[in-house]
Amino acid sequence: MVAGLMRLRTMVYMMGLLALAVVVGGSLEFRRLDLERARERALRFSPAEYARDLWDNRLPSVLQDAQPADQLIRLFNKDMQAAVTRGRTLGYSRVHAYLLSGRGRIAAVQNDGMLLDVLQEDPDPEVFLCVGQYISSNAIRDASGLVDVSAFSDTMKFNRISAEINRIVVQEVIRPFLDRAPQVGATVDFVGAAEVAEDATAKVPFGGRQQADGTQDSWHLLKVVPVRLELVSVTQQERQ
């Protein structure tokens, strides 16, 4: 009788161990498959394709929410804390990204950009429009709010998205714009993105003089990476 009970307990114990092994083994197998799938997704990920899809299919819908550049510049100059609430921020960074749109007069043309006078009440330029053949900026990626850094375990891939977006900007926005040979005095409509540090205007406002040597560094300028650019004809200005 006692021997029979012991055999029964042993069988129950063995069955329990077997069931546990099946559960644990299954969980490990599922985890292994998940890791393999994650690795496959990582290998398949193409920053160029991601940037192309963002540019063509997702970015246009958020451009309509771009903030007026003149209003933002005034806010940066007078109340940076209020301006911070209008930007997008990655983590605990003190640099914030903004989508903005506006119209400005070309005050100067340089190798890597143009100085724009945006504020009607200020004859000096406030914006440096990046129109060089190389752009190094995360402004569009971050200001769009369309790319979630937490979705990327590899920060290199996250950063390469910006590089691919900037490549599109140079090829499809900047070069066609420069082909029209914009000159000083011309008017430009723009939609773009900017990165602004919280202390950017602590000493000198955007549009304020930093030096008196007549170079880009003469003024404290808001750097804007363009998404849309259009030269405004005299006829268009008269109609408006």
Steps between C-alpha positions, in 0.01 A plus 500: 500500500772744608716396206207563265448851638868578460493382141193716436666805655812436295292478182317823586832671575652381173194612306526841664866528406415396145224760476733767639767404249248530218387845618854631557622346178213655309567841654867479413412398146260793462764736637758359260261550209426857613872578514553351157213704358640815662840432347339441162309830525821678597683352202216593265474859629601753239545862618467615139166322453378623839591861414341470157174374646501774765568769241242383247219365716515637854679833510256692274216456749691667785634792295158663520564540873821697445508809720538852358871580494459867588293418808748237616797731457331769708420239765857367503623854553252602770386185684711190437319299768172551315671407174629176653143379549442529125793280401570128501764357729691172510530378857641758739678702234512878529487527121153512346387449141238703313318485169454852368390679187538853381611752242826688493708732286846376404746734670818313406606189308786285630654166404297292742193711557298817463423768755131586510327805642171364637383763748353807332591719795867397483711578189774255604484124427372259763513168311786303350341279234717190453537451126848353477588170334540329837273520803572359844189537712230300676253787471252345255506157661440637849265788417267274302419287805474201266807305612492337844851452638378227737415284199870478411738291706784608272564875521712485185192405298303777671765754404530369145135587447595868535786456255264351242238771555767765453617332180145526364490867601819577310397310188132586479461835676827691500641420156180583306472821702859603426448420132271804494797715605336693787659840553524750783172688529286209382218373720482137610213298643631218716391212718770342708630382834728651761675386816521760776681474833326644805778754550523595131377856552624555854768746386406605147155473340453345158567784257731673746856601421782285636784649294545779249709325236225451242507118506237244596630520855416870511146406598354248737289291263239226526621211282220347294525177299251532212228252409326725246647801319344734247618823346219755510461699182424872500156420357426262787606760754278764340200266509556437868 
